[in-house]
Amino acid sequence: MTINKVSIIGLGALGLLYGYHLSNRMPRNDLRIVADKARIDRYLNDGVYCNGEKCDFQYVTPEQKVDSADLLIFAVKFNHLNEAIEAVHGHVDDNTVIISLLNGIASEEVIGQTYGMDSIVYCVAQGMDALKVGNRLTYANMGELCIGDREPNVIYEKTRSVNDFLTQMQIPHIVETKMYRKLWCKFMANVGINQSLAVFGGEFKYVQRESEARDVMIAAMREVINLSGKEGIFLNEDDLQYWLNIIGHLNPQGKPSMRQDVEARRYSELELFSGTVLRLGKKHHLQTPVNEMLYKKIKEIENTY
């Protein structure tokens, strides 16, 4: 199949980054941003900006009649996922391919419960340093998308279609044949970097050098490595070093999404990170003291909102 029409729900950092990129490379009417009327009014009144340029998006409400999307991109926070799933019913048919840019290891299964797992191409967004403040996004490094199928060592037709589209749109990406493992790797990284900087504050530079924040970040990631073996994934120190290398090349002045949430006094994806680690630790009778500490401290921060 050929991907022509694309719908995106969610204009956070990643939704805006990829929406802006696509808007400069495909016909305006073929790219739809799905949002409720209040959000659309705000976007139109205040504008939405990426690296200083005002974005010219086509916005549609969930109630508007539209052609089904060839590709549907979820880019919302996890705590808004169920609402987003309901909002895009009119954009999905039997041929629609769905990718999720959400963090964690659960969003694909949640989406698949409504639209079927055979519509899902697994995706991990990595290496970007997007910083969104209000209605303005800046980034120096676009990073890349990793796409693939949950079943290892295969590449199905829908994944090939997404690969062809991303190539045509000049979006950096790779096709993974061990995609579910890659999803766990990204989960490990997020558990470390997002939560550490949410608690200790500051920018990427604080975990790119020796510091207490870096030590806590690595310790939290190693707890995920321990759990991964119990789940049959078997992450290792090479995976940890791979992500430390990616973190080391991020914009030193950038901040992860959870740190941005804390600064904006927004509730974060805490349950998706250490919340998941704690639940898996209990399931497998493994101690996860670093993630327990991070969970408690971030909860304390959010309880002041």
C-alpha positions as CSV (number, residue, x, y, z in Angstrom):
1,M,0.0,0.0,0.0
2,T,1.0,3.6,-0.6
3,I,0.7,6.2,2.2
4,N,-0.8,9.5,1.1
5,K,-3.1,10.8,3.8
6,V,-1.8,11.2,7.3
7,S,-3.6,12.1,10.5
8,I,-1.8,13.1,13.7
9,I,-3.4,13.4,17.2
10,G,-1.4,15.2,19.7
11,L,0.7,18.4,19.3
12,G,3.2,18.0,22.1
13,A,6.8,18.0,21.3
14,L,6.9,15.0,19.0
15,G,3.5,15.6,17.3
16,L,4.6,19.1,16.5
17,L,8.1,18.1,15.4
18,Y,6.8,15.5,12.9
19,G,3.8,17.5,11.9
20,Y,6.0,20.5,11.0
21,H,8.4,18.3,9.1
22,L,5.6,16.6,7.1
23,S,3.8,19.9,6.4
24,N,6.8,21.1,4.4
25,R,6.8,17.9,2.3
26,M,3.3,16.9,1.5
27,P,0.1,18.5,0.2
28,R,-1.7,20.5,3.0
29,N,-5.0,18.7,2.6
30,D,-3.3,15.3,3.0
31,L,-2.1,16.1,6.5
32,R,-4.7,16.4,9.3
33,I,-4.2,17.4,12.9
34,V,-7.0,16.0,15.0
35,A,-8.0,18.1,18.0
36,D,-11.1,19.3,19.9
37,K,-12.6,22.6,19.0
38,A,-11.2,24.4,22.0
39,R,-7.7,23.3,21.2
40,I,-8.1,24.2,17.5
41,D,-9.4,27.7,18.5
42,R,-6.3,28.2,20.7
43,Y,-3.9,26.9,17.9
44,L,-5.5,29.3,15.4
45,N,-5.6,32.3,17.7
46,D,-2.1,31.9,19.3
47,G,-0.3,30.1,16.5
48,V,1.9,27.1,16.7
49,Y,5.6,27.5,16.0
50,C,8.5,25.2,15.3
51,N,12.1,26.5,15.3
52,G,10.6,30.0,15.0
53,E,8.4,29.3,12.0
54,K,4.6,29.4,12.2
55,C,3.0,26.1,11.3
56,D,0.2,26.1,8.7
57,F,-1.7,23.0,9.7
58,Q,-5.1,21.7,8.6
59,Y,-7.1,21.0,11.8
60,V,-10.1,18.7,12.1
61,T,-12.3,17.9,15.0
62,P,-13.2,14.3,15.9
63,E,-16.7,15.0,14.6
64,Q,-15.7,16.1,11.1
65,K,-16.2,13.7,8.3
66,V,-12.9,12.9,6.6
67,D,-11.4,10.3,4.4
68,S,-9.7,7.5,6.3
69,A,-6.0,8.0,7.0
70,D,-3.4,5.7,5.4
71,L,-1.2,6.5,8.4
72,L,-2.4,7.5,11.8
73,I,0.1,8.8,14.3
74,F,-0.6,8.9,18.1
75,A,1.6,11.6,19.8
76,V,-0.4,12.3,23.0
77,K,0.6,11.7,26.6
78,F,-0.3,8.2,27.9
79,N,-2.8,9.6,30.3
80,H,-4.7,11.1,27.3
81,L,-4.5,7.9,25.2
82,N,-8.0,6.5,25.7
83,E,-9.5,9.9,24.9
84,A,-7.4,10.1,21.7
85,I,-8.4,6.6,20.7
86,E,-12.0,7.6,20.8
87,A,-11.3,10.9,18.9
88,V,-9.8,9.3,15.8
89,H,-12.5,6.7,15.0
90,G,-13.4,8.5,11.8
91,H,-9.8,8.3,10.5
92,V,-9.5,4.5,10.7
93,D,-10.5,1.8,8.3
94,D,-9.3,-1.7,7.7
95,N,-6.3,-0.4,5.7
96,T,-5.1,2.3,8.1
97,V,-1.6,1.8,9.6
98,I,-1.1,3.1,13.1
99,I,2.1,4.1,14.8
100,S,2.5,5.3,18.4
101,L,5.2,7.8,19.4
102,L,4.3,7.4,23.1
103,N,6.9,6.4,25.7
104,G,6.7,3.1,27.6
105,I,5.9,-0.4,26.6
106,A,2.1,-0.4,26.7
107,S,0.5,2.0,24.2
108,E,0.5,-0.3,21.2
109,E,-1.5,-2.9,23.1
110,V,-4.0,-0.3,24.4
111,I,-4.5,1.0,20.8
112,G,-4.7,-2.5,19.5
113,Q,-7.6,-3.3,21.8
114,T,-9.8,-0.9,19.8
115,Y,-8.3,-1.0,16.3
116,G,-6.7,-4.5,16.2
117,M,-3.0,-5.4,16.6
118,D,-2.7,-6.1,12.9
119,S,-3.0,-2.4,12.2
120,I,0.0,-1.5,14.4
121,V,3.5,-1.0,13.3
122,Y,5.7,-0.7,16.4
123,C,7.7,2.5,16.7
124,V,10.2,4.1,19.0
125,A,11.3,7.8,18.7
126,Q,14.9,8.3,19.9
127,G,17.7,10.8,19.9
128,M,15.7,14.0,19.5
129,D,16.1,17.0,21.8
130,A,12.8,18.8,21.2
131,L,11.9,21.4,23.8
132,K,8.4,22.8,23.8
133,V,7.4,25.8,25.9
134,G,3.9,26.9,25.5
135,N,3.1,27.0,21.7
136,R,6.7,27.0,20.6
137,L,9.0,24.1,19.9
138,T,12.7,24.2,19.3
139,Y,15.0,21.4,18.4
140,A,18.6,21.0,17.1
141,N,18.5,17.2,16.7
142,M,15.6,15.5,15.0
143,G,16.7,12.1,16.1
144,E,15.2,9.0,14.4
145,L,12.3,6.7,14.4
146,C,12.8,2.9,14.8
147,I,9.9,0.9,13.3
148,G,9.2,-2.8,13.1
149,D,7.0,-5.7,14.0
150,R,6.6,-7.2,17.4
151,E,7.4,-10.7,16.0
152,P,11.2,-10.9,15.7
153,N,13.1,-11.3,12.4
154,V,10.3,-10.4,10.1
155,I,9.3,-7.3,8.2
156,Y,5.6,-7.3,7.2
157,E,4.0,-5.3,4.4
158,K,2.7,-2.5,6.6
159,T,6.1,-1.9,8.0
160,R,7.5,-1.7,4.5
161,S,4.9,0.8,3.6
162,V,5.8,3.0,6.6
163,N,9.5,2.6,5.7
164,D,8.8,3.8,2.1
165,F,6.8,6.8,3.4
166,L,9.4,7.9,5.9
167,T,12.1,7.6,3.2
168,Q,10.0,9.7,0.8
169,M,9.4,12.3,3.6
170,Q,13.1,12.4,4.5
171,I,12.5,11.4,8.1
172,P,15.5,9.7,9.6
173,H,14.6,6.1,10.6
174,I,15.7,2.5,10.8
175,V,13.7,-0.7,10.4
176,E,14.3,-3.0,13.4
177,T,13.8,-6.8,13.3
178,K,13.8,-7.0,17.1
179,M,11.4,-4.2,17.7
180,Y,9.9,-5.3,21.0
181,R,13.3,-5.4,22.5
182,K,14.0,-1.9,21.1
183,L,10.8,-0.8,22.8
184,W,12.2,-2.1,26.1
185,C,15.5,-0.3,25.5
186,K,13.7,3.0,25.0
187,F,11.7,2.3,28.1
188,M,14.9,1.7,30.1
189,A,16.3,5.0,28.9
190,N,13.2,7.0,29.7
191,V,13.0,5.4,33.2
192,G,16.5,6.8,33.8
193,I,16.8,10.2,32.1
194,N,13.2,11.5,32.4
195,Q,12.9,10.7,36.1
196,S,16.4,11.6,37.1
197,L,16.1,15.1,35.7
198,A,12.5,15.5,36.9
199,V,13.8,15.0,40.4
200,F,17.3,16.7,40.3
201,G,16.3,19.4,37.8
202,G,18.3,20.9,35.0
203,E,19.2,20.0,31.5
204,F,20.7,17.1,29.6
205,K,24.2,18.4,30.4
206,Y,23.7,17.4,34.0
207,V,23.5,13.7,33.1
208,Q,26.2,13.9,30.4
209,R,28.9,14.3,33.0
210,E,29.6,12.7,36.3
211,S,27.0,13.8,38.8
212,E,24.5,12.4,41.3
213,A,21.8,12.8,38.7
214,R,23.7,10.6,36.3
215,D,24.4,8.0,38.9
216,V,20.7,7.7,39.8
217,M,19.8,7.7,36.1
218,I,22.1,4.7,35.4
219,A,21.0,2.8,38.6
220,A,17.3,3.2,37.6
221,M,18.1,1.9,34.1
222,R,19.9,-1.2,35.6
223,E,16.8,-2.0,37.5
224,V,14.9,-2.2,34.2
225,I,17.7,-4.5,32.9
226,N,17.1,-6.8,35.8
227,L,13.4,-6.9,35.2
228,S,13.8,-7.4,31.4
229,G,15.2,-10.9,31.9
230,K,12.2,-11.9,33.9
231,E,10.0,-10.7,31.0
232,G,12.1,-12.7,28.4
233,I,13.7,-9.6,26.9
234,F,17.2,-9.8,28.4
235,L,18.6,-6.3,28.1
236,N,22.3,-6.0,29.0
237,E,25.1,-3.6,29.6
238,D,25.7,-3.1,25.9
239,D,22.1,-1.7,25.7
240,L,22.8,0.6,28.5
241,Q,26.0,1.9,26.9
242,Y,24.1,2.4,23.6
243,W,21.7,4.7,25.3
244,L,24.3,6.5,27.3
245,N,26.0,7.3,23.9
246,I,22.7,8.7,22.5
247,I,22.2,10.7,25.7
248,G,25.7,12.0,25.4
249,H,25.0,13.5,22.0
250,L,21.8,15.3,22.9
251,N,21.7,19.1,23.0
252,P,23.2,19.9,26.4
253,Q,20.7,22.7,26.9
254,G,17.7,20.5,26.2
255,K,15.4,18.9,28.7
256,P,13.4,15.6,28.7
257,S,9.6,15.6,28.6
258,M,9.1,14.8,32.3
259,R,11.4,17.7,33.3
260,Q,9.3,20.0,31.1
261,D,6.2,18.6,32.7
262,V,7.5,19.4,36.2
263,E,8.4,23.0,35.2
264,A,5.0,23.5,33.7
265,R,3.3,22.0,36.7
266,R,1.7,19.3,34.6
267,Y,1.1,15.8,35.7
268,S,3.7,13.5,34.1
269,E,3.8,10.0,32.8
270,L,5.1,8.7,36.1
271,E,2.9,5.6,36.1
272,L,4.3,4.7,32.7
273,F,7.9,4.8,34.0
274,S,8.6,3.9,37.6
275,G,5.0,2.9,38.1
276,T,5.5,0.2,35.5
277,V,8.9,-0.8,37.1
278,L,7.3,-1.1,40.5
279,R,4.4,-3.2,39.2
280,L,6.8,-5.5,37.4
281,G,9.1,-5.7,40.4
282,K,6.2,-6.8,42.6
283,K,5.2,-9.4,39.9
284,H,8.7,-10.9,39.8
285,H,9.6,-10.4,43.5
286,L,12.5,-8.1,42.6
287,Q,13.6,-5.1,44.6
288,T,13.6,-1.7,42.7
289,P,14.7,0.8,45.4
290,V,15.9,3.5,43.0
291,N,12.7,3.6,41.1
292,E,10.8,3.5,44.4
293,M,12.7,6.6,45.5
294,L,12.1,8.4,42.2
295,Y,8.4,7.5,42.2
296,K,8.0,8.9,45.7
297,K,9.8,12.1,45.0
298,I,8.0,12.8,41.8
299,K,4.7,12.1,43.5
300,E,5.6,14.6,46.2
301,I,6.4,17.2,43.5
302,E,3.1,16.6,41.7
303,N,1.1,16.7,45.0
304,T,2.1,20.4,45.3
305,Y,0.3,21.4,42.1
